[in-house]
Amino acid sequence: MEELKAVKLYSFFSHKFPHSVFVNQQNLVEMPRIELYYKTFGGKKQDLLLLTGDIQPIDEESCFTFCEEVLKITQQFHCTEIITTGGIGLQNISEQPRVFCTSNDATLLKEYTVKNLGVEQNIFGVVGPIIGVSGILLGLGKKRGVKGVALLAETFGHPLYLGVKGAQELLRVIDRKFQLQIDLKKMGKEIIEMEKELMKKTKEWAAETMGGQAGAKAKYKEAGYIG
């Protein structure tokens, strides 16, 4: 949104959102947000609606209701396709995360799995169910005749790992597909340093909760899809 100087169109609120607030850098609380932005380019380049958020609806019914509202908006603005993003959780940090793709339309899937986009073609058996908004938007979109793809990047399956490299690879695919000319270097040092600090604190906390056992290491179960 910042790179493209997109304009905010809508904010979403629901009592079905998680019952929590965030503490910001000014040490003040703020509500979680889900917002929709738009970017118009003019000429032949496609305009964009950009959905961003800190959270997702917390139960199945509210997830479906939210996705229905989003799809109504996409049809109102005559969107031709939807792209959702997410992660495939690994037990280790990948130095060069791969991006996998699935779709609700076979023809559209072929457009994203061409060699120049750098997307892995075979996702069957790599992930299980795609849970939450990233998956349901595609499922309901198919019923409404709205084509869409999900781009899933390999990432470390830990809740405090920001997955910067995976996010960069997702943006790289989208940038190649739509020629947005995004400056990916802006995602670099500051966010990576923040991620390292979070992981350091997590490891310190894990070591403390082990009760001082010699040689004890925190164990994380292998994760599957991360929405």
C-alpha positions in Angstrom: 0.0 0.0 0.0 2.8 2.5 0.9 4.9 1.6 -2.1 2.0 2.1 -4.6 0.5 5.1 -2.6 -2.8 3.3 -2.5 -5.9 5.1 -1.1 -8.0 3.6 1.7 -11.5 2.7 0.6 -13.2 0.8 3.4 -12.5 -0.3 7.0 -14.1 -3.4 8.4 -15.4 -4.0 12.0 -17.1 -6.9 13.6 -17.8 -8.3 17.0 -16.6 -11.6 15.6 -13.0 -10.2 15.4 -10.6 -11.5 18.1 -11.1 -10.0 21.5 -7.8 -8.3 21.8 -6.0 -5.0 21.1 -2.4 -4.2 20.1 0.2 -2.1 22.0 1.9 0.2 19.5 5.3 1.9 19.6 3.9 4.9 21.5 2.8 2.4 24.2 -0.8 3.0 23.5 -3.5 0.4 22.6 -5.1 0.2 19.2 -7.8 -1.9 17.7 -6.9 -4.6 15.1 -7.7 -3.5 11.6 -8.9 -4.9 8.3 -8.9 -2.3 5.5 -9.4 -2.2 1.8 -7.3 0.1 -0.4 -7.4 0.9 -4.1 -4.9 1.9 -6.7 -5.7 3.2 -10.2 -3.0 3.3 -12.8 -4.7 4.5 -15.9 -3.9 3.2 -19.4 -3.9 -0.5 -20.0 -2.4 -1.5 -16.6 -5.0 -3.2 -14.3 -6.2 -1.3 -11.3 -6.0 -3.0 -7.8 -8.0 -3.5 -4.7 -5.7 -4.3 -1.8 -7.1 -6.1 1.3 -4.9 -5.9 4.4 -5.4 -6.7 8.0 -3.9 -7.6 11.4 -6.4 -10.4 12.1 -9.1 -12.7 10.6 -12.6 -13.5 11.8 -12.4 -16.0 14.6 -14.9 -18.7 13.7 -16.2 -20.5 10.6 -19.5 -18.6 10.2 -17.9 -15.2 10.5 -15.2 -16.1 8.1 -17.7 -17.1 5.4 -19.8 -13.9 6.1 -16.7 -11.7 5.8 -15.6 -13.4 2.5 -19.1 -12.9 1.1 -18.8 -9.2 1.8 -15.4 -9.0 0.2 -16.7 -10.8 -2.9 -19.6 -8.5 -3.2 -17.2 -5.5 -3.3 -15.0 -7.2 -5.9 -18.0 -7.8 -8.1 -19.1 -4.2 -7.5 -15.8 -3.0 -8.9 -15.8 -5.6 -11.7 -12.6 -7.3 -10.5 -11.4 -10.0 -12.9 -9.4 -12.1 -10.5 -8.5 -12.5 -6.8 -5.0 -13.2 -5.4 -4.7 -14.4 -1.8 -1.4 -15.0 0.0 -0.1 -17.2 2.8 2.6 -19.4 4.0 3.7 -23.1 4.2 5.2 -23.6 7.6 8.5 -25.5 7.8 10.6 -26.7 10.8 13.6 -24.8 9.6 14.2 -21.3 8.1 14.5 -21.5 4.3 17.3 -19.4 2.8 15.5 -19.3 -0.6 11.7 -19.8 0.0 9.8 -21.4 -2.8 6.3 -20.1 -3.8 3.5 -22.5 -4.6 0.3 -21.8 -6.3 -3.2 -23.2 -6.4 -6.4 -21.8 -8.0 -10.1 -22.2 -8.5 -9.7 -22.2 -12.3 -7.4 -24.4 -14.4 -6.7 -21.8 -17.1 -5.7 -19.2 -14.5 -3.5 -21.6 -12.7 -1.5 -22.1 -15.9 -0.9 -18.4 -16.2 0.8 -18.4 -12.8 2.9 -21.6 -13.2 4.8 -20.4 -16.3 8.6 -20.5 -15.9 9.2 -16.7 -15.9 7.1 -16.2 -12.7 9.1 -18.7 -10.7 6.2 -20.5 -9.1 6.2 -24.2 -8.2 3.6 -26.1 -10.3 2.9 -29.1 -8.0 1.3 -28.2 -4.7 -0.8 -31.4 -4.2 0.6 -33.3 -1.2 2.7 -30.2 -0.1 -0.1 -28.6 1.9 -3.3 -29.7 3.5 -6.5 -27.6 3.8 -6.1 -23.8 3.2 -7.8 -22.4 6.3 -9.4 -19.0 6.7 -9.9 -16.1 4.4 -7.1 -17.0 2.0 -8.8 -20.3 1.1 -12.5 -19.4 1.5 -12.3 -16.4 -0.8 -11.3 -18.8 -3.6 -13.9 -21.4 -2.7 -16.8 -18.9 -2.6 -15.3 -17.0 -5.5 -15.7 -20.1 -7.7 -19.4 -20.3 -6.8 -19.8 -16.6 -7.8 -17.8 -17.0 -11.0 -14.8 -15.0 -9.7 -11.5 -16.6 -10.7 -8.6 -16.5 -8.2 -5.3 -18.0 -7.1 -3.6 -18.5 -3.7 0.2 -17.9 -3.6 1.9 -19.7 -0.7 5.5 -19.1 0.3 7.7 -21.4 2.4 8.3 -19.9 5.8 9.4 -20.9 9.3 6.5 -22.3 11.3 6.8 -20.1 14.4 4.2 -17.5 15.4 6.8 -14.8 16.0 8.6 -15.3 12.7 7.6 -12.5 10.3 8.6 -14.4 7.2 10.2 -11.4 5.4 12.0 -13.5 2.7 8.8 -15.5 1.9 6.8 -12.2 1.7 9.4 -10.8 -0.7 9.1 -13.9 -2.9 5.3 -13.5 -3.0 5.7 -9.8 -4.0 8.3 -10.7 -6.6 5.8 -13.1 -8.3 3.0 -10.5 -8.2 5.4 -7.8 -9.4 6.4 -9.9 -12.4 2.9 -10.8 -13.2 1.5 -7.3 -13.2 4.7 -5.2 -13.8 4.0 -3.0 -10.7 7.7 -2.0 -10.4 7.7 -2.5 -6.6 11.0 -1.7 -4.8 11.5 -4.9 -2.9 14.7 -3.6 -1.2 12.5 -1.4 1.0 11.3 -4.5 2.8 14.9 -5.3 3.9 17.0 -4.4 6.8 14.6 -2.8 9.3 12.0 -5.6 9.2 14.7 -8.4 9.3 16.3 -6.9 12.4 12.9 -6.7 14.0 12.3 -10.4 13.2 15.7 -11.3 14.7 15.0 -9.5 17.9 11.6 -11.2 18.3 13.2 -14.6 17.7 15.9 -13.8 20.3 13.4 -12.9 22.9 11.4 -16.0 22.1 14.4 -18.2 22.6 15.2 -16.5 25.9 11.7 -17.0 27.1 11.7 -20.7 26.0 15.0 -21.3 27.8 13.6 -19.8 31.0 10.5 -21.9 30.9 12.6 -25.1 30.6 13.5 -24.8 34.2 17.2 -24.5 33.6 17.6 -28.0 32.1 21.1 -28.5 30.6 21.0 -28.8 26.8 17.3 -28.3 26.6 16.0 -26.9 23.4 12.5 -25.6 22.5 10.8 -27.9 20.1 8.3 -26.7 17.5 5.9 -29.1 15.8 6.0 -29.0 12.0 3.4 -26.6 10.8 1.2 -26.9 7.8 -0.5 -24.0 6.0 -0.2 -20.6 7.6 -2.9 -18.0 6.7 
